[in-house]
Amino acid sequence: MTAVGITMLTALFLANVCSSFYLPGLAPVAYCTQKKEGSEKNCKTDVMVYVNRLNSLETVVPFEYSRFDFCPEDDEEHSPVENLGQVVFGERIRPSRYKFSFDKNVTCKSACTKSYKDDKESIEKLNFLRKGIRLNYQHHWIIDNMPVTWCYHVEGSTEKYCSTGFPIGCYVTIKGHPRDACVISPEYSAKDTYYIFNHVDIVIQYNEGKGEDWSSTLISGGHLISARLHPRSFSKVTENSPNCGGSGPLSLGAKQKKLDITYSYSVSFVVNNNVKWSSRWDYILESMQHTNIQWFSIMNSVVIVLFLSGMVAMIMLRTLHKDLARYNQMDNAEDAQEEFGWKLVHGDVFRPPRKGMMLAVLNGNGIQIFFMTLITLVFACLGFLSPANRGALMTCALVLYVCLGTPAGYVSARIYKTFGGEKWKSNVLLTAFLCPGVIFGIFFLLNLILWIKQSSAAIPFTTLLALLALWFGISVPLTFVGAYFGFKKRAIEHPVRTNQIPRQIPDQSIYTKALPGIVMGGVLPFGCIFIQLFFILNSIWSNQMYYMFGFLFLVFLILVVTCSEATILLCYFHLCAEDYHWWWRSYLTSAFTGVYFFIYCIHYYMTKLEMQGTASAFLYFGYTLIIVFLFSLLTGSIGFCACFWFVSKIYSSVKVD
Ligand SMILES: *[C@@H]1O[C@H](CO)[C@@H](O)[C@H](O)[C@H]1NC(C)=O
C-alpha cells in the first residue's frame, strides 16, 4: 500500500509542478496608448496580428496564408524568425494587414479588398477558395504570441469551447447537411453556396498590471491577456457604422466568376484585471484538456503497474527463491539428473542470437530515443517547452536526438561485442545510418507529396540541407565516438558459460510459443498508455494543445515499468519451459506495443478524423509510421535491457558445476 501512496503523491506533485509554472524566459510585453517623449518605459503602441499557415481537419495538407488570396502583408521580410522545430513541423508565421493601435476601438475597418473578374487567374483563385471552404480550412492568428481564439458553445454543453483556429468560410451542401461552421448563424443556410467569413469582431482583453507605473505613458497601458474573435460574413462593409451597415452575408455561388471581397475587422479593447498575465493561456488549455480523464488514465495505469509488479515480485521472491534454494541444495550428480526448469538451459541462455548485429543496432537506436524522450520530458516538465514557446518541444527533441548519437554507438557496440561479433565497421555504419535513414527516407517521401501539393508543410530546401548537416555533421561523428568507446571496453561477461552444443528445445505449449508470447506482451504496456495517446494524437491532428507534460512524464515512467515487467514475466515463463531463445523475443515482446499503437492510430483515423483524399491518407499513415517506428524502437530496447538484466541476475545466483 505504501507503493500506491508514493505513486499517488508523486503523481500529484508532478502534475502540480508541471501545470502551475510554465514559461520561464518569456517576458510579458507591455502595450500603451502613447508614449511621452523621452520616456524610458518600454512599451508598444501597435498590436500586430500574425497569421500562421492554414490547416484543416479533413486533410493533412496545410497551406500558407498567402496561398489563399487573403490580406497578406507584402513584405515577408518582417516574418518572425522561426526555429527548426517550427519549420520542420510546418508552422509558417507571417505578418498581416490587420494592425491595431492599443486601446483604440475600431468598428468595421477594411483591411484590404480583392476583386475577381472573369479572367483565368481570378477563376483559379476563387476555385481554390471554394476548395478551402469545402474542406473547412482554418485560420490561425496570433496576437502577442498567443493564439486568437474563437469560443463557441458546443452542442449539448453549457461550457464554451475555445478553438485556436476559425474557419475561412462555410458551405452548405446540397443535401442541406450544414457543415459545422455554418451553424454559427441561421443566415448561412442557402444550399450549395459558399459563405466567406470576411469580417472578424475581435475583443482584446488587457490587464493594467497592478502596481505598474504607466505615468510615463499617456492615458493607459497594460499586458494583453486574451484575444477572441467572431468570424462574420458581410457582403458590403460600411466603415465605422455599427454592424458594418447591416448588409447580408457574402456568398459565392458554385459557378460565380465575378466578386469583390472586402476583408474587414472591428476591434475593441476591454480591461480585465482579474486574470494574471502568467495564466493567460489557462482558458484555452482548460477548454481542451480534461484533468479528470487524465487522472482516470493514471489510475488505470497504476492498477496495471501494481498488478504486474505484484506478479514480478511474487516470482522474484517466492518462485525464484524456492528454485534457487532447490538448485543450490542439490550437490550430488544424482539429484542433478532431476533438474528441470530454467536452470537446465544455463548452458544455452547466453548463446548469441542469430542476426545479433541487427539486434545490437536496433537497441543502440532505441537507447538514443529513450534518452531523448527522457530529457525532453524533463525540460517540458520544468516548463521550458510549453505551447507558448512555439516549436520549442520539437526543436528540443530533434537537437537531443542528434546529440545523443554517442549512447547509441556505445550501446550498439557493446551489445554487438558481447554477441562475439567482429564486423565492427558494419556495426558502426548501421547504427549511424539504418534507423535515421529509414525515418529520413519516409520523411523525404512525404515531403515530396507535400511539395507537389504546394503545401506550406513541405520543408524548404535549406532546412532539408540543415537536417542532413545535423545528421552527417553531428550525429554520425558522435555515433562513431560512442562506438569507439563501446568497442574499447571488454565485452559484458555472462555469469554462466555457454555449452558447445545447443540443447534441444522441447515442444512448446501454445502459451509458451514465440508468437503468442510476443502478441500478449504488448497488451499491458499499451493498456497503460492508450488514453494518453488519444490526447497526443489530438494535439497532432486536431489542433488541440498538449501541455500536461507532468502526466506524460508519469505515463512514460509507467510505460518503462510495464514494458520491463511484462517482458521479464514472459521471459521467465519461456525459460521455465526450457526455451532459451530469449534475446530477440524480449526485444519483440515489448516492441509489439508499437503494433497496438499503430492499430490505435488506424482506429483514430477511422473514427475521429474525416480525412479526404488519398494524399491525406498517405501522409497520415506516413507520419504515423515514423512515430510508431520510433516508439517500437524505444519500447523494444526497454524490454531487452530489462530482460538482459533479469537473466544475468538469476543465472548469477545459481551454482553451476
Ligand atoms: C472599447 O469598447 C469596449 C467594449 O465595447 C469598452 O468597454 C471600452 O471602454 C472601449 N474603449 C474605448 C477606449 O473607447
The ligand as an SDF file (V2000), in Angstrom:
LIG
                    3D

 14 14  0  0  0  0  0  0  0  0999 V2000
  -13.8960   49.9060  -26.3070 C   0  0  0  0  0  0  0  0  0  0  0  0
  -15.0350   49.0640  -26.2830 O   0  0  0  0  0  0  0  0  0  0  0  0
  -15.2620   48.4030  -25.0460 C   0  0  0  0  0  0  0  0  0  0  0  0
  -16.4160   47.4680  -25.1910 C   0  0  0  0  0  0  0  0  0  0  0  0
  -17.3280   47.8930  -26.1190 O   0  0  0  0  0  0  0  0  0  0  0  0
  -15.4940   49.4570  -23.9540 C   0  0  0  0  0  0  0  0  0  0  0  0
  -15.7040   48.8230  -22.7180 O   0  0  0  0  0  0  0  0  0  0  0  0
  -14.2780   50.3540  -23.8920 C   0  0  0  0  0  0  0  0  0  0  0  0
  -14.4670   51.3680  -22.9430 O   0  0  0  0  0  0  0  0  0  0  0  0
  -13.9780   50.9600  -25.2480 C   0  0  0  0  0  0  0  0  0  0  0  0
  -12.7140   51.6570  -25.1760 N   0  0  0  0  0  0  0  0  0  0  0  0
  -12.5270   52.8820  -25.6180 C   0  0  0  0  0  0  0  0  0  0  0  0
  -11.1730   53.4690  -25.4800 C   0  0  0  0  0  0  0  0  0  0  0  0
  -13.4500   53.5190  -26.1090 O   0  0  0  0  0  0  0  0  0  0  0  0
  1  2  1  0
  1 10  1  0
  2  3  1  0
  3  4  1  0
  3  6  1  0
  4  5  1  0
  6  7  1  0
  6  8  1  0
  8  9  1  0
  8 10  1  0
 10 11  1  0
 11 12  1  0
 12 13  1  0
 12 14  2  0
M  END
$$$$
